[in-house]
Amino acid sequence: MGIGQQGVDVVLGDTNNGHSTAPTEQEVLRFATSFDRLAANIAKVLKGKQDAIRLALTCLFAEGHLLLEDVPGVGKTTMAKAIANSIDGSWQRIQFTPDLLPSDVTGVQIFNRARNEFVFHPGGVFANIVIGDEINRASPKTQSALLEVMEERQVTVDSTPYLVPRPFMVLATQNPVEHEGTYNLPEAQIDRFLMRLSIGYPSMQDELAIIYGNVSPAEQVCHLTPVLSAGEVRRMIALTERIYIAPALAQYIVHLTSATRCLPELRLGVSPRGTIGLARAARAYAAAANRPFVTADDIKELAPLVLVHRMILTPEAELRGRNSLELLLNLLQVVPVPQARFEGPRHG
């Protein structure tokens, strides 16, 4: 069956995604209010980037990891530190360099003479928010130290697993235009990032406001006070898992990601992890908009951020000047969108 003929023939029924109860309007309103308060706190130091901030926080509450990819000087590290400082939890910054060792990331067993035993010393990933600055400057071996913890929320050292705290999010930054002294991220690691986001240049008005500001953004970040606790973040993450996705919309997500695997221009389409990630991101996005249900527009808006970096072109397609975003936008035009309007589970 061709992509354009894939129908969405599921009957819209009652479902709450396997959870016992859908969130109430009051619960969703509290989520949206806390989300807005957190976004406003970050916006104090990142002027004119409300959309980017909300998308980054959507990634946080979808319990995913975020890759901030943009040119130098647009606020990638500022955003990452602002998110970390706005949550009353632990955070660590790992500056990725060519001489960074895997044990610096995960931790190491050190022999304690006084106790006559090996003692585990945690690495930089043992925090609620981990800022991986310039992640593509580390060697592939060091980059691979993140694979287990990004997927399983644990690291294994000398055959012993150690859990990292929750919530847990890796906020990584990289410069896409600089190649000297950098290493490409392997596909396995790219796939573990829920979203890839570009901040972009500020508007002229926002840039003028930055010039005339009394304090630099870097100094302002240090003075940010937390507006949410780690426990509140955990409860908000749990609520997003109860946001309703109609069966037809769930099938729409599957049709969309499956279609990427049929494109001749791609040597690697979207993985099932990407399918699950898009659904989780859509739930968090809907909750932030004060809705207890996902819409098709949520899915279409988030698809480029969640799926494009997982779509790997063939060398021939690259030579012809094709790009993954263009291919995905074409799919969004031809994969049928459910037309029925459905606003949450029906009761009774």
N, C-alpha and C positions, 0 to 999 in steps of 0.2 A: 504494500500500500504506500503510495507517495505521501510526502509530508503534507501537501495541501489537502489530501483526502482523509487525514486522520481525524475522525470525529470524536466528540466528547459525548458519549452516549450513556453516561451514568445518570441514574435517577437521583435527583436531589433528595436526600433523606436526612434523618436526624442522626447526628453523630457529635461527640465531643472529644474526638481524638484519643479515645481510650481512657480518658480521665473521668472520675466519678461525677464531677460537677463542672459546668462552665462558669467562668467568672461572672460575678454580678456587676451591674452598672457602677455601683459604688467602688468596688475593687478596681475596676478599670480606670475610673476617674482618679483614684488615689495614685495608680501607676502613672497616668499621664501627667498629673500634677508634679510628682517627684521627678519624672523624666524632664519636664520643662524647667524645674528648679536646677537640676544638674546641668542642663544645656546652657542656661543663663549664666551659671557660674563660670563655665568654660569660655563663654562668649566675652567675658570681661577681658581676656587676654588674647583672644583670637577674633579680631574685628571683621565683621562682614562675612563670616563663614558659617552662618547658622545651618545651612543645608548639610555641609560637610560634618559639622558637629553632631547633628541629629543622626546622620547615617553611621558615624563612628559609635555613638551610643546604642544604636539599634544592634550593631555587631556585638557590643558588650552584653546586652540583655538577651541576645540570642545565644549567648555562651559560646561565641566564636572568637577567632583571632583576626586581627586587622593588619594588612600590609599597606602602609602609607608610602606611595611611590610618586615622587615629584622632584622637580629641580631644586637645587639648594636655595635656602633662604625664604621659603614660603610659609614656614611654620609647622613642619612635620613634627619635629621634636617638641616644639611648644605645645602642640595639641596633645601629644602623648603624655607629657608631664602634667598638663592641666587636668586631664582625665584622672591620672593617678592621684594628684593632690586633692581632687574634688571628692574622693571616696576615702572614708576613714578606715582604710585597710593598709596592708603592707604593700610596698612597691620597691622594685629594684631596677636599676639601669645597667645594662650590659653594653659596653662599647665594643662592637665587633671590629677586630683588627686581625691582620694576617697571623700574628703570633698568639692569638687567643686559643686556649686549649679546651677540648671537650669537658675536662674536669672542672674548668672555671665556670662552665655553664651548669653542669648537673651536680657537681659536688665530688668529694673524694673521701676515701677511708684513710685516716691517719692513725698510726700506732701511738697509743697513750701509755707511756712507760709507767706512770703512777698507778694506772688501773690495769696494766698488763693486758690490754685489749685494743682492738681497732675501734675507733670512734668516727662516726660519719660527720663530716663537715659540709653542710648544705652549700650548693652553688647559687648562682644568681637567679635561677628559675623558681626558687622557693619564696614566692610572694604572690599577692593577689593580682597585681598588675606588673608585668615584666616588659620593660622598654628595651627592645633590641635595636640599638642605633646603628645605622649603616650595616645592616645584616649581611649584605652581599660583599663586604670587605673581608669576612672570615673565610677560612679554607672550607672546602666541601666536608671535610671530616668534622670540623667544629659545627658547621651548619647542621649536620646530621644528628648532633647531640639533642636537637630540639624535636626530632621526629616523634619519639615516644611520648614526651611530656605534652606535646600539643594535641595528640590524639587521645591518650589514656589518662592524662592528668597525674602521671607518676613518672619517676625515673628509676632505673634499675642500675645499681652500683654493686659490683661483686656479687651478682645473683640475688641481691636483696632489693625489693621494691620499696620506694619511699613516695608517699602521696604528697602532692603539693596542695596548698590551701585553696578553698573555693570561696568566692568566685576566683577563677583563674583566666587571665587573658594575656596573650602575647601581642604587644603593639610594636610592630617592626617598621623601620623606615629604610628606604633605599633610594638612591639617585639613579634614574633610568638612563641618563645621558652620559654618564662617566664610566669608562670601561678600564682605565688604567688602574691596576691593583684591585680589581673586583672579580668576583666569581659568580656566575649565573646560579640562581637558586634551582635545585633539581625539581623535577615535576612532582615528586612525592611530597616535597615540602610546600611547594606552591599550592597544592591541593588541600593542604591543612589550614590554609588561611580562608576564613569564611568570605571575606571581602578584600578587594583591592581598591583603594580609594586615592584619588588625587585631590589635593586641596586647591590648587590653582592660585593665580595671582590675585591680589586684592583689587577692588575697584579704585579709581583715582581718589574718590572721596575718602575711602577707608585708609588708603595709603597716606593721604595728607593728615588724617587723624592720628596715625601712628607716629608721623614725624613730629607733630606738635604735642604728643603725649609727654607727660612729665616723667614717666617711668617706662623703661624698656619692657617689652613683653616678657623677656627672660626674668627680670626682677619681679614683675607682677605675678608670674607663676609661683614664685617662692612664697608669696603672701596670700595665695588662695587658701581658703579654709574649707574643710570637707563639708558637704551638704547631705551626704548619705553615708551610712555605715555599711560595712561589708555584709552584715546580717540583712539589712534592708535590700541590698543588691541581690542577695540570694533569694529573698522572698519575691522580688520582682521577676527574677528569672523563672521561678517556679510558676508564677502567674502566666507568663507568656506561653508556657507549655499547655495551658488550658484554653488558649484562644482558639476559636472554632474555625476550621477550614472545611468548607463544603466538599463532598466527594467529587463533584465535577471540577473544582479548583485543584484538588489534589491530583486528579488525573491530568489536568492541564499542565501542571508542573512536570509530571512524568513524561508526557508527550513532548514537552519542550526540550527537556534534557536528553531524552532518547533520540530526538531528531538531530542533535549535534553529533551523535555517533554515526550517523548515516552520511554526513557531508564528505564528499571526496576531497575537499580542500583541507581537511583536518586529519592529522595522524593520531590525534588523541581527542576524544570528545569529553563531555562532562561525566564525571564519575557518579555513582550512587551517593557518595558523600556530598557531592554538590547538590543533588536532588534534595537530600535531607536538609542541607544547609539553607537552600532557598525557602523551604517551608518554615524552618525555624526563624529565619530573618523576617519573613512575611508576618508571622505571628507577633514578633516584637514590634515591627513597624506599625501594625494595626493597633496594638495596645498603646503605643506612644501617641497615636491619633485619637485616643479615647474611644476605640471601637472594640467590642468583644468578638469580632469576626474579621476574617481576611477577605479582601476583594481582589478581583482580577487586576485592577490598577496597581495594587500593592506589589503583586508578583511581577508585572511588566516593568515597574519602576526599579525594582531591586535586581532584576535578572542581569543587567549588564555588570553590576558590581560584584555579583556572586558567581557568575558563570564565565565571563570572558577570559579571566586569567587561567581557567582550567581548559580552555580550548587551544590546543597546540597545532599550529599550521604545518602543512607539509612543506618541504623546501621549494617545491614547484610553485605552490601558492604564494609563498613569500616572494619569489622572483617575479611573480605576476603582480605584485603590489597589493595582494589581498590582506585583510586584517580580521582578527577574530570579532571585533566589535561590529564591523559591517556585516559579517555572516550572521551574528546573533540578531541584529536588528531586522535582517531579512526573514529570519525564522519567526520573529515576533509578529511579522506581517502575515505569514502564511499558516502558522499553526492556529487552528480555530480556538477562539476564546468562548467559554461558556456564556450564553446570552441571558440565562435566567437570573433574576435578581433574588439573592437569598441573604438574609441578615441574621444568621445565627440559628442555633438549634431550636426547633419547635418543641414545646412541652405540652403534655396532655394530649 
